Amino acid sequence: MNIAVIFAGGSGLRMHTKSRPKQFLELNGKPIIIYTLELFDNHPEIDGIVVACIESWIPFLEKMIRKFEISKVVKIVPGGNSGQDSIYHGLCAAEEFAGGRDANVLIHDGVRPLITEETITDNIRKVEECGSCITCIPATETFIVKQEDNSLEIPERDNSLIARAPQSFRLKDILSSHRKAIEEGRHNFIDSCTMMSHYGYKLGTIIGPMENIKITTPTDFFVFRAMVTVHENQQIFGFR
């Protein structure tokens, strides 16, 4: 069983939107989160989708899911006080949906709508192979890591990857890590791969598309709009 957990609990402060959170901004009359949900809804190996959403926006999301005929959403849960807490709420709902069956979970940002069917498939295969999968892209610029003594470490670019999403795991493993973090009072892990690495899990990786950006700023939205236009043009002229 493969379950997608989509978290859409952010308020979008860097997008400078006042009327609605960034995940509900529309392009061509469709909210960003619906573009994201459609990718998982249309994938033949995804059995169910859980969404963690800002509580006050849940009725609107339910309306959009009906409007755009998203059929695999099995639960919408309120987000938490942090991204980590929102993901945990979604994972608990995924556990309930799995009903004791073994399951893989693909954790993804609601504002990351430019992944592909192939990326989702590669995540599933990698989790089946080694228990985890972090979608990455190659580093195209030099990283500088500042040490505690203020010295600088510069990793080799050829050995560096940038983590994106989905980040996928066996459901029982990622839930175990979240519950350890809760016991320790930790709610500040920046993402799931950081948490899993902290608790000793080895992480598998795949290379995803470069355009798999997180729509966080107005510039990101303009890139998203351009990519949607490119995809539409490719369909019109028979390239896809």
VENSUL-V959685 format. One record per backbone hydrogen bond with DSSP energy under -1.0 kcal/mol. CO is the residue of the C=O (numbers start at 1). NH is the residue of the N-H. If there is no record, write none. Layout:
co:CO nh:NH
co:CO nh:NH
This chain:
co:1 nh:104
co:2 nh:47
co:2 nh:48
co:3 nh:106
co:4 nh:50
co:5 nh:108
co:6 nh:52
co:7 nh:110
co:8 nh:54
co:13 nh:16
co:21 nh:24
co:22 nh:25
co:23 nh:33
co:25 nh:32
co:27 nh:30
co:30 nh:27
co:31 nh:35
co:32 nh:36
co:33 nh:37
co:34 nh:38
co:35 nh:39
co:36 nh:40
co:37 nh:41
co:38 nh:42
co:43 nh:46
co:48 nh:4
co:49 nh:74
co:49 nh:75
co:50 nh:6
co:51 nh:77
co:52 nh:8
co:53 nh:79
co:54 nh:57
co:55 nh:58
co:57 nh:61
co:58 nh:62
co:59 nh:63
co:60 nh:64
co:61 nh:65
co:62 nh:66
co:63 nh:67
co:64 nh:68
co:65 nh:70
co:72 nh:49
co:75 nh:51
co:77 nh:53
co:82 nh:86
co:83 nh:87
co:84 nh:88
co:85 nh:89
co:86 nh:90
co:87 nh:91
co:88 nh:92
co:89 nh:93
co:90 nh:94
co:91 nh:95
co:92 nh:96
co:93 nh:97
co:94 nh:98
co:95 nh:99
co:98 nh:101
co:103 nh:171
co:104 nh:3
co:105 nh:169
co:106 nh:5
co:107 nh:167
co:108 nh:7
co:109 nh:112
co:111 nh:215
co:116 nh:120
co:117 nh:121
co:118 nh:122
co:119 nh:123
co:120 nh:124
co:121 nh:125
co:122 nh:126
co:123 nh:127
co:124 nh:128
co:125 nh:129
co:126 nh:130
co:127 nh:131
co:131 nh:170
co:133 nh:168
co:134 nh:206
co:135 nh:164
co:136 nh:208
co:137 nh:162
co:145 nh:153
co:147 nh:150
co:151 nh:147
co:153 nh:145
co:156 nh:159
co:157 nh:160
co:160 nh:139
co:162 nh:137
co:166 nh:135
co:167 nh:107
co:168 nh:133
co:169 nh:105
co:170 nh:174
co:171 nh:175
co:172 nh:176
co:173 nh:177
co:174 nh:178
co:175 nh:179
co:176 nh:180
co:177 nh:181
co:178 nh:182
co:179 nh:183
co:180 nh:184
co:181 nh:186
co:182 nh:185
co:191 nh:195
co:192 nh:196
co:193 nh:197
co:194 nh:198
co:195 nh:199
co:196 nh:201
co:197 nh:200
co:204 nh:134
co:206 nh:136
co:209 nh:212
co:211 nh:213
co:214 nh:216
co:217 nh:221
co:218 nh:222
co:219 nh:223
co:220 nh:224
co:221 nh:225
co:222 nh:226
co:223 nh:227
co:224 nh:228
co:225 nh:229
co:226 nh:230
co:227 nh:231
co:228 nh:232
co:229 nh:233
co:230 nh:234
co:231 nh:235
co:232 nh:236
co:233 nh:237
co:234 nh:239
co:235 nh:238
